Amino acid sequence: MRTRFMLAVAAMAVAACSPPAQRQDPAPPGGGVPPGVVACNAVNPDMTRLVSVQDPVAAAAQATLRGGPIEAGTYDLVSAVRIGQATGWVDPRAAALQISEAPDGVVTFDWASAPAGGEADRWTAIFTDTPEPRLTYTCGRVGAVEAAFAVEQRQLTLRLPDGGLGSLDLTLERRD
């Protein structure tokens, strides 16, 4: 009896700590974000560029991402590679990352991704690269994660933790 009571109290505590569900009101005429849905940003993925998560290539799992100067702008996802036991996503999806830098030097990443015909998943984070590359989420996700990255010409590769036991290597290409 006492065990059941303790389990019930624990379940209520977990439920109390969980964020409330987002209300899904119908979309307003002309598109946009439905009222009542928290929108972290206004980034729109290019739905003509759907990407599936690929299984890891041995070289990719070993590659060191060496950083570099990141240019502000909008980038489209061109490939996603699973490293370790990353979860990734099931259906092909389009994604875009908008990078901006404030006058005080704060770099913001605004992300949006969506499967064909589905709703966008959005998050916003502050990016820092000293002492180590890191994303600190400010909307859509909670907490902070280590983030490896590399810049080569018009491409940005981000390695972000995914699913607790792996990472995703996300390669994005700068829009014109």
C-alpha positions as CSV (number, residue, x, y, z in Angstrom):
1,M,0.0,0.0,0.0
2,R,2.8,2.4,0.9
3,T,4.6,1.6,-2.3
4,R,1.6,2.4,-4.4
5,F,1.2,5.7,-2.5
6,M,4.9,6.6,-3.1
7,L,4.5,5.7,-6.8
8,A,1.4,7.9,-7.1
9,V,3.3,10.8,-5.4
10,A,6.3,10.4,-7.8
11,A,4.0,10.3,-10.8
12,M,2.3,13.5,-9.7
13,A,5.7,15.2,-9.2
14,V,6.8,14.3,-12.7
15,A,3.6,15.5,-14.2
16,A,3.9,18.8,-12.3
17,C,7.4,19.3,-13.7
18,S,6.4,18.6,-17.3
19,P,5.7,21.7,-19.5
20,P,2.1,22.1,-20.6
21,A,1.2,20.8,-24.0
22,Q,1.1,23.4,-26.8
23,R,-2.3,24.2,-28.0
24,Q,-2.9,23.3,-31.7
25,D,-5.3,25.9,-33.0
26,P,-6.0,25.9,-36.8
27,A,-3.6,27.8,-39.0
28,P,-4.5,31.3,-39.8
29,P,-5.5,32.2,-43.4
30,G,-2.4,32.6,-45.6
31,G,-0.2,30.3,-43.4
32,G,2.0,31.4,-40.6
33,V,2.0,30.2,-37.1
34,P,-1.3,29.2,-35.6
35,P,-2.4,31.3,-32.6
36,G,-1.6,29.6,-29.3
37,V,1.5,27.8,-30.6
38,V,4.9,29.1,-29.4
39,A,7.0,30.1,-32.3
40,C,10.7,30.4,-31.5
41,N,11.5,31.9,-34.9
42,A,10.2,32.6,-38.3
43,V,12.7,30.5,-40.3
44,N,11.2,28.5,-43.1
45,P,12.8,25.3,-44.4
46,D,13.0,24.8,-48.2
47,M,10.5,22.0,-48.6
48,T,12.0,21.0,-52.0
49,R,15.2,19.9,-50.1
50,L,14.0,16.9,-48.0
51,V,16.8,14.9,-46.3
52,S,16.9,11.5,-44.7
53,V,19.2,10.5,-42.0
54,Q,22.0,8.3,-43.4
55,D,23.8,5.5,-41.5
56,P,27.3,6.4,-40.4
57,V,30.4,6.2,-42.5
58,A,33.4,5.0,-40.5
59,A,35.4,8.1,-41.6
60,A,32.6,10.5,-40.5
61,A,32.5,9.0,-37.1
62,Q,36.3,9.6,-36.7
63,A,36.5,13.0,-38.3
64,T,37.4,16.0,-36.1
65,L,35.4,19.1,-36.8
66,R,37.9,22.0,-36.6
67,G,35.7,25.0,-36.3
68,G,36.2,28.2,-38.3
69,P,34.5,31.5,-38.8
70,I,30.7,31.1,-39.3
71,E,29.1,33.6,-41.5
72,A,25.7,35.0,-40.7
73,G,22.9,34.0,-43.0
74,T,20.4,31.2,-43.7
75,Y,21.6,27.6,-44.4
76,D,19.7,24.7,-45.8
77,L,20.2,21.1,-44.6
78,V,21.8,19.0,-47.4
79,S,22.8,15.9,-45.4
80,A,22.4,14.2,-42.0
81,V,24.6,11.3,-40.8
82,R,23.9,9.3,-37.7
83,I,27.0,8.8,-35.5
84,G,26.8,6.1,-32.8
85,Q,23.2,5.3,-31.7
86,A,21.7,8.6,-32.6
87,T,17.9,8.6,-33.0
88,G,17.6,11.1,-35.9
89,W,14.2,11.2,-37.6
90,V,12.2,8.6,-39.5
91,D,10.7,10.5,-42.4
92,P,12.7,12.8,-44.8
93,R,12.5,16.4,-43.7
94,A,13.7,19.8,-44.7
95,A,15.6,22.0,-42.3
96,A,17.0,25.5,-42.3
97,L,19.3,27.3,-39.8
98,Q,19.4,31.1,-39.7
99,I,22.6,32.4,-38.0
100,S,22.7,36.0,-36.8
101,E,25.2,38.0,-34.7
102,A,24.1,40.9,-32.5
103,P,26.2,44.0,-32.1
104,D,27.4,42.7,-28.7
105,G,28.8,39.6,-30.4
106,V,26.1,37.1,-29.3
107,V,25.5,34.5,-32.0
108,T,22.0,33.1,-32.3
109,F,21.0,29.9,-34.1
110,D,17.3,29.8,-35.2
111,W,16.4,26.3,-36.5
112,A,13.2,25.0,-38.2
113,S,12.7,21.6,-39.7
114,A,9.6,19.8,-41.0
115,P,8.6,16.6,-42.8
116,A,6.7,16.9,-46.0
117,G,3.2,18.1,-45.2
118,G,4.0,18.3,-41.4
119,E,4.4,21.0,-38.8
120,A,7.7,22.7,-38.2
121,D,9.8,21.8,-35.2
122,R,11.6,25.0,-34.1
123,W,14.3,26.0,-31.6
124,T,16.5,28.9,-30.9
125,A,19.9,28.8,-29.2
126,I,22.8,31.0,-28.3
127,F,26.1,29.6,-29.8
128,T,29.4,30.1,-28.2
129,D,32.8,28.6,-29.3
130,T,34.9,29.5,-26.3
131,P,36.1,27.7,-24.3
132,E,34.4,24.9,-26.2
133,P,31.6,25.0,-28.9
134,R,28.2,24.9,-27.1
135,L,24.5,25.6,-27.8
136,T,22.4,27.0,-25.0
137,Y,18.8,26.7,-25.9
138,T,16.5,29.6,-25.3
139,C,13.3,28.4,-26.9
140,G,11.9,25.0,-28.1
141,R,14.5,23.0,-26.2
142,V,15.9,23.1,-22.7
143,G,19.5,23.1,-21.5
144,A,22.8,23.3,-23.2
145,V,24.8,20.8,-25.4
146,E,28.3,20.5,-26.7
147,A,28.4,21.3,-30.4
148,A,31.3,20.5,-32.7
149,F,31.4,22.4,-36.0
150,A,33.4,22.9,-39.2
151,V,33.2,25.6,-41.9
152,E,34.3,25.0,-45.5
153,Q,33.4,27.5,-48.2
154,R,29.6,27.7,-48.3
155,Q,29.0,24.7,-46.0
156,L,28.7,24.4,-42.2
157,T,28.8,21.0,-40.5
158,L,27.3,20.7,-37.0
159,R,27.7,17.7,-34.8
160,L,25.0,17.8,-32.2
161,P,24.1,15.2,-29.5
162,D,21.0,13.2,-30.4
163,G,19.2,10.5,-28.4
164,G,21.7,10.3,-25.5
165,L,23.9,7.7,-27.1
166,G,25.0,9.4,-30.3
167,S,25.2,12.5,-32.5
168,L,24.0,13.7,-35.8
169,D,26.4,15.3,-38.3
170,L,24.3,17.9,-40.0
171,T,25.7,19.5,-43.2
172,L,24.1,22.8,-44.2
173,E,24.7,24.9,-47.3
174,R,24.4,28.7,-47.3
175,R,21.5,30.1,-49.3
176,D,22.2,32.7,-52.0
